[in-house]
Amino acid sequence: MQYRTLGRTGLKVSAITMGTFTFGGEGPFAMVGKQGVAEARELVALCADNGVNLFDTANMYSTGTSEEILGEVLDGRADKDDLLVTSKARMRIGDGPNDEGASRFHLIRECERSLKRLRRDHIDIYYIHEWDGTTPVEETMAALDTLVQQGKIRYPGCSNYSAWHVMKSLAAADRAGGARFATQQIHYTLEAREAEYELLPLSVDQGLGVLVWSPLAAGLLTGKHRRGADAPEGSRQAAGWNEPPIRDEERLWRIVDALVGIGEKRGVSGAQVALAWLLSRPAISSLVVGGRNAGQFTDNFGAVDLVLTEDELQTLNDASRLPLIYPYWHQHNFARGRFTEADQALHADYPDRHYGGRDPLV
């Protein structure tokens, strides 16, 4: 296993994080998986034995059952103090007026509930699961700082924020001299590269670690889904799962064709190629992968040691690159001589993409 530093912190996290989205399988989560304690124990042991030190859950996954199962499994392990746990709050978890959001009331209450379910005295990374535009960011960041000062969480993070949401939150924390986000958890894949416009450059600039959720696009990038074929039996799509949204199916199949082609030449799976590409990207700390069986996890572990060649990376980038939208095409034309490392997190993949028939900087 490879270990990476989480942003500007001193925390080392495994390049693969075990996602526990499938633990419990209550309500709509049953479409993805419904692992009980016994099956979860086997999969956690497999991940830990392969060097995974980070386990991801949330209070909303099966309405807390995922946390309960993970807590029971980890509580019985001799190495439990060496294993890191993340959880999240913000989503609706009840019918009451304060059963969602990022208010001080909701975050502190939900953190304390999560700690009981997880059978731990602290959560290593605690995410705001989604933006809350009705709660002042000053209140949210102060609540997270309180939890840090109380020792209930080690590092605050955010998930599914836009770049201006993140920056507004970081500014509030800095003004108050409190704990700031150490990381964000985002959706980012070869098919969904929108994070490159702002979220990745922001992470480089502000020193945030990046964890990626659903790095295989809910299985669409494993190579098992192919052009013109029905969704494989047992897949999320066959069960009716509709995330992530696919806006350009032809582009998706172009990407899958590239993944499978490289995988066949290298003797590896399409999934390993897709994950290896992500691990080559700026600011990436860890990929949150889930699985219904040991074989899926074992295959994903192989991505850590897979180093793609420049030609292979170019093939994948050519199949998946998004348009250089405004203001980035204008900056690419006129500001390239003064780009920072953060700017290059986007622009490095757009060589000579100037407009007007010649390079404006020449």
C-alpha positions as CSV (number, residue, x, y, z in Angstrom):
1,M,0.0,0.0,0.0
2,Q,1.1,3.6,-0.7
3,Y,0.6,6.3,2.0
4,R,0.1,9.9,1.2
5,T,0.1,13.0,3.3
6,L,-3.4,14.6,3.7
7,G,-2.9,18.1,2.4
8,R,-0.8,20.2,4.6
9,T,-1.4,18.1,7.7
10,G,1.0,15.5,9.1
11,L,-1.5,12.7,8.7
12,K,-0.6,9.8,6.5
13,V,-3.6,8.0,4.8
14,S,-3.6,5.0,2.5
15,A,-4.1,5.6,-1.2
16,I,-7.2,3.4,-1.0
17,T,-9.9,4.2,1.6
18,M,-12.5,1.6,2.3
19,G,-16.0,3.0,1.8
20,T,-18.8,1.5,3.9
21,F,-21.7,2.8,1.9
22,T,-22.9,-0.8,1.5
23,F,-23.0,-1.6,5.2
24,G,-26.5,-2.1,6.4
25,G,-28.4,-1.8,3.2
26,E,-31.5,-0.1,4.5
27,G,-33.9,1.8,2.3
28,P,-32.4,3.0,-1.1
29,F,-28.9,1.9,0.0
30,A,-30.0,-1.7,-0.6
31,M,-29.6,-1.0,-4.3
32,V,-25.9,-0.8,-3.7
33,G,-25.3,-3.5,-1.0
34,K,-26.5,-4.8,2.3
35,Q,-23.6,-6.2,4.2
36,G,-24.1,-7.3,7.8
37,V,-21.6,-7.5,10.6
38,A,-20.1,-10.9,9.5
39,E,-19.5,-9.9,5.9
40,A,-18.3,-6.5,6.9
41,R,-15.8,-8.0,9.3
42,E,-14.3,-10.1,6.5
43,L,-14.0,-7.2,4.1
44,V,-12.5,-4.8,6.8
45,A,-10.0,-7.5,7.6
46,L,-9.1,-7.9,3.9
47,C,-8.6,-4.1,3.5
48,A,-6.6,-3.7,6.8
49,D,-4.4,-6.7,5.8
50,N,-3.6,-4.9,2.5
51,G,-2.6,-1.8,4.3
52,V,-5.8,0.3,4.2
53,N,-5.8,2.6,7.2
54,L,-8.8,4.8,6.4
55,F,-12.4,3.8,6.6
56,D,-15.2,6.1,5.4
57,T,-18.8,6.3,6.6
58,A,-21.6,8.8,7.3
59,N,-24.4,9.3,9.7
60,M,-26.9,9.0,6.8
61,Y,-25.7,5.7,5.4
62,S,-28.6,3.4,6.2
63,T,-29.6,6.0,8.8
64,G,-26.6,5.2,11.1
65,T,-26.5,1.4,10.6
66,S,-23.3,1.7,8.5
67,E,-21.6,3.5,11.5
68,E,-22.9,0.9,13.9
69,I,-21.6,-2.0,11.8
70,L,-18.2,-0.4,11.3
71,G,-18.0,0.5,15.0
72,E,-18.7,-3.1,16.0
73,V,-16.2,-4.5,13.5
74,L,-13.4,-2.1,14.4
75,D,-14.0,-2.4,18.2
76,G,-13.0,-6.1,18.0
77,R,-9.7,-5.5,16.3
78,A,-6.4,-5.3,18.1
79,D,-5.2,-2.6,15.7
80,K,-8.3,-0.4,16.1
81,D,-6.2,2.5,17.4
82,D,-4.1,2.5,14.2
83,L,-7.1,2.6,11.9
84,L,-8.6,6.0,10.9
85,V,-12.3,6.6,10.6
86,T,-14.1,9.4,8.7
87,S,-17.8,10.3,9.0
88,K,-20.1,13.0,7.9
89,A,-23.1,15.1,8.9
90,R,-25.5,17.6,7.2
91,M,-28.0,15.4,5.3
92,R,-31.5,14.9,6.7
93,I,-31.6,12.1,9.2
94,G,-35.1,12.6,10.7
95,D,-38.4,14.5,10.3
96,G,-37.6,17.4,12.8
97,P,-36.7,21.0,11.8
98,N,-33.2,20.5,13.1
99,D,-32.6,17.1,11.7
100,E,-30.5,18.4,8.8
101,G,-28.0,21.2,8.1
102,A,-24.7,22.5,9.3
103,S,-25.8,24.5,12.4
104,R,-23.9,24.2,15.7
105,F,-26.9,22.3,17.2
106,H,-27.0,19.7,14.4
107,L,-23.3,19.2,13.9
108,I,-22.4,18.7,17.6
109,R,-25.4,16.5,18.3
110,E,-24.8,14.3,15.2
111,C,-21.1,14.0,16.0
112,E,-21.8,12.8,19.5
113,R,-24.4,10.3,18.1
114,S,-21.9,9.1,15.5
115,L,-19.2,8.6,18.2
116,K,-21.6,6.3,20.1
117,R,-22.4,4.3,17.0
118,L,-18.8,4.0,16.1
119,R,-17.7,3.1,19.7
120,R,-14.9,5.6,19.5
121,D,-13.9,8.7,21.5
122,H,-13.0,10.7,18.3
123,I,-13.5,10.8,14.5
124,D,-10.3,11.3,12.5
125,I,-11.9,13.3,9.6
126,Y,-15.3,14.8,10.0
127,Y,-16.9,16.1,6.9
128,I,-19.7,18.6,6.3
129,H,-21.5,16.3,3.8
130,E,-23.1,19.0,1.7
131,W,-23.3,22.8,1.5
132,D,-25.9,24.5,3.8
133,G,-26.7,28.0,2.5
134,T,-29.0,28.9,5.4
135,T,-26.4,28.5,8.2
136,P,-23.7,31.2,8.4
137,V,-20.3,29.7,7.6
138,E,-19.0,31.4,10.7
139,E,-21.3,29.2,12.8
140,T,-20.4,26.0,11.0
141,M,-16.7,26.6,11.2
142,A,-16.9,27.6,14.9
143,A,-18.9,24.4,15.6
144,L,-16.2,22.3,13.9
145,D,-13.5,24.2,15.9
146,T,-15.4,23.4,19.1
147,L,-15.4,19.7,18.2
148,V,-11.6,19.9,17.5
149,Q,-11.0,21.6,20.8
150,Q,-13.1,19.0,22.6
151,G,-11.1,16.2,21.0
152,K,-14.1,14.7,19.3
153,I,-12.7,15.2,15.8
154,R,-9.1,15.5,14.6
155,Y,-9.5,17.2,11.2
156,P,-12.6,19.0,9.7
157,G,-13.4,18.5,6.0
158,C,-16.1,19.3,3.5
159,S,-17.8,17.4,0.7
160,N,-19.7,18.4,-2.4
161,Y,-18.9,22.1,-2.0
162,S,-18.3,24.5,-4.8
163,A,-15.0,26.3,-4.8
164,W,-16.5,29.6,-3.5
165,H,-18.2,27.7,-0.7
166,V,-14.9,26.2,0.3
167,M,-13.0,29.6,0.2
168,K,-15.8,31.4,2.1
169,S,-15.5,28.7,4.8
170,L,-11.7,28.9,4.9
171,A,-11.8,32.6,5.2
172,A,-14.3,32.4,8.1
173,A,-12.0,30.0,9.9
174,D,-8.9,32.1,9.3
175,R,-10.6,35.3,10.6
176,A,-11.6,33.5,13.8
177,G,-8.2,31.7,14.2
178,G,-10.0,28.4,14.3
179,A,-9.7,25.0,12.6
180,R,-10.0,25.1,8.9
181,F,-10.9,22.4,6.4
182,A,-7.9,20.0,6.0
183,T,-9.5,18.1,3.1
184,Q,-12.4,17.8,0.9
185,Q,-14.2,14.7,-0.5
186,I,-15.3,15.1,-4.0
187,H,-16.7,13.2,-7.0
188,Y,-13.9,13.1,-9.6
189,T,-13.4,10.5,-12.4
190,L,-12.3,10.3,-16.0
191,E,-15.9,10.7,-16.9
192,A,-16.5,13.6,-14.4
193,R,-13.6,16.0,-14.6
194,E,-15.5,19.2,-13.6
195,A,-13.4,19.3,-10.4
196,E,-10.4,20.3,-12.5
197,Y,-11.9,23.7,-13.2
198,E,-11.7,25.0,-9.6
199,L,-11.8,22.3,-6.9
200,L,-8.4,20.8,-7.7
201,P,-6.6,24.1,-8.2
202,L,-8.1,25.3,-5.0
203,S,-6.9,22.2,-3.2
204,V,-3.3,22.8,-4.5
205,D,-3.4,26.5,-3.6
206,Q,-4.9,26.0,-0.1
207,G,-3.2,22.8,0.8
208,L,-6.3,20.7,1.1
209,G,-6.1,16.9,0.7
210,V,-8.6,15.4,-1.8
211,L,-10.4,12.2,-1.2
212,V,-12.5,10.9,-4.2
213,W,-15.9,9.3,-3.7
214,S,-17.2,6.8,-6.3
215,P,-13.9,7.0,-8.3
216,L,-15.2,4.3,-10.7
217,A,-18.5,6.3,-11.4
218,A,-20.6,3.7,-9.6
219,G,-19.0,0.9,-11.6
220,L,-19.4,2.4,-15.0
221,L,-15.6,2.7,-15.4
222,T,-14.7,-0.9,-14.4
223,G,-14.9,-2.1,-18.0
224,K,-17.8,-4.4,-17.2
225,H,-20.3,-1.9,-18.7
226,R,-19.9,-1.8,-22.5
227,R,-21.4,0.1,-25.4
228,G,-24.7,-1.2,-26.5
229,A,-25.0,-3.8,-23.7
230,D,-27.5,-4.0,-20.8
231,A,-26.2,-3.2,-17.4
232,P,-24.5,-6.2,-15.9
233,E,-26.6,-8.3,-13.5
234,G,-26.0,-7.3,-9.9
235,S,-24.7,-3.8,-10.8
236,R,-26.1,-0.6,-9.3
237,Q,-27.5,0.5,-12.6
238,A,-29.4,-2.8,-13.0
239,A,-31.0,-2.1,-9.6
240,G,-32.0,1.4,-10.7
241,W,-29.2,3.5,-9.2
242,N,-28.9,6.8,-11.2
243,E,-25.7,8.4,-9.9
244,P,-23.6,9.9,-11.3
245,P,-25.5,11.6,-14.1
246,I,-24.1,10.8,-17.6
247,R,-24.7,13.7,-19.9
248,D,-22.8,12.4,-22.9
249,E,-23.0,8.6,-23.4
250,E,-20.8,8.6,-26.5
251,R,-18.0,10.3,-24.5
252,L,-18.5,7.7,-21.7
253,W,-18.0,4.8,-24.1
254,R,-15.0,6.5,-25.6
255,I,-13.5,6.6,-22.2
256,V,-14.4,3.0,-21.4
257,D,-12.9,1.8,-24.7
258,A,-9.7,3.6,-23.8
259,L,-9.6,2.1,-20.4
260,V,-10.2,-1.4,-21.6
261,G,-7.7,-1.0,-24.4
262,I,-4.9,0.0,-22.0
263,G,-6.0,-2.6,-19.5
264,E,-5.8,-5.4,-22.1
265,K,-2.3,-4.3,-23.2
266,R,-1.1,-4.1,-19.6
267,G,-2.8,-7.3,-18.4
268,V,-4.9,-5.4,-15.8
269,S,-8.5,-4.4,-15.3
270,G,-10.2,-1.3,-16.6
271,A,-10.9,-0.4,-13.0
272,Q,-7.2,-0.4,-12.2
273,V,-6.4,1.9,-15.1
274,A,-9.2,4.3,-14.0
275,L,-8.0,4.4,-10.4
276,A,-4.3,4.7,-11.4
277,W,-5.2,7.7,-13.6
278,L,-6.8,9.4,-10.6
279,L,-3.8,8.6,-8.3
280,S,-1.7,10.5,-10.9
281,R,-3.7,13.7,-10.5
282,P,-2.7,16.8,-8.4
283,A,-3.7,16.9,-4.7
284,I,-5.2,13.4,-4.6
285,S,-4.7,11.8,-1.2
286,S,-7.0,8.7,-1.3
287,L,-9.7,7.0,-3.4
288,V,-12.8,5.9,-1.5
289,V,-13.7,2.5,-3.0
290,G,-16.5,0.2,-2.0
291,G,-17.2,-3.4,-2.9
292,R,-19.7,-6.2,-2.6
293,N,-17.1,-8.9,-2.4
294,A,-13.4,-9.5,-1.7
295,G,-12.6,-9.8,-5.4
296,Q,-13.6,-6.2,-6.1
297,F,-11.4,-4.8,-3.4
298,T,-8.5,-7.0,-4.3
299,D,-8.7,-5.8,-7.9
300,N,-8.8,-2.2,-6.8
301,F,-5.7,-2.6,-4.6
302,G,-3.7,-3.4,-7.8
303,A,-4.2,0.2,-9.0
304,V,-1.8,1.5,-6.3
305,D,1.3,0.0,-8.0
306,L,0.1,0.6,-11.6
307,V,2.1,3.5,-13.1
308,L,0.7,4.6,-16.4
309,T,3.0,5.8,-19.2
310,E,2.9,9.3,-20.7
311,D,1.3,7.8,-23.8
312,E,-1.3,6.0,-21.8
313,L,-2.1,9.1,-19.8
314,Q,-2.4,11.1,-23.0
315,T,-4.8,8.5,-24.5
316,L,-7.0,8.8,-21.4
317,N,-6.9,12.6,-21.3
318,D,-7.7,12.8,-25.0
319,A,-10.7,10.6,-24.6
320,S,-12.0,12.5,-21.5
321,R,-10.9,16.1,-21.6
322,L,-13.6,18.6,-21.0
323,P,-13.9,22.0,-22.9
324,L,-11.8,24.8,-21.6
325,I,-14.6,27.1,-20.5
326,Y,-14.4,30.8,-19.7
327,P,-12.5,32.4,-18.1
328,Y,-10.0,29.6,-18.4
329,W,-9.6,29.7,-22.2
330,H,-8.8,33.4,-21.9
331,Q,-6.3,32.8,-19.1
332,H,-4.8,30.0,-21.2
333,N,-4.3,32.5,-24.1
334,F,-2.9,35.4,-22.1
335,A,-1.7,34.3,-18.6
336,R,0.2,31.1,-19.1
337,G,3.5,32.8,-18.5
338,R,2.5,33.6,-14.9
339,F,0.7,30.4,-13.9
340,T,1.2,28.9,-10.5
341,E,1.2,25.2,-9.6
342,A,-2.4,25.6,-8.7
343,D,-3.3,27.0,-12.2
344,Q,-1.5,24.1,-13.8
345,A,-3.8,21.6,-12.0
346,L,-6.2,22.5,-14.8
347,H,-4.1,24.0,-17.6
348,A,-1.4,21.4,-17.9
349,D,-3.8,19.1,-19.7
350,Y,-4.6,21.7,-22.4
351,P,-1.3,22.0,-24.4
352,D,-1.4,24.6,-27.1
353,R,-5.2,25.1,-26.8
354,H,-5.0,28.7,-27.9
355,Y,-7.7,30.3,-30.0
356,G,-7.5,32.4,-33.1
357,G,-5.1,30.2,-35.2
358,R,-1.9,31.3,-33.4
359,D,-0.4,31.5,-30.0
360,P,-1.3,35.0,-28.6
361,L,1.7,34.8,-26.3
362,V,4.2,34.6,-29.1
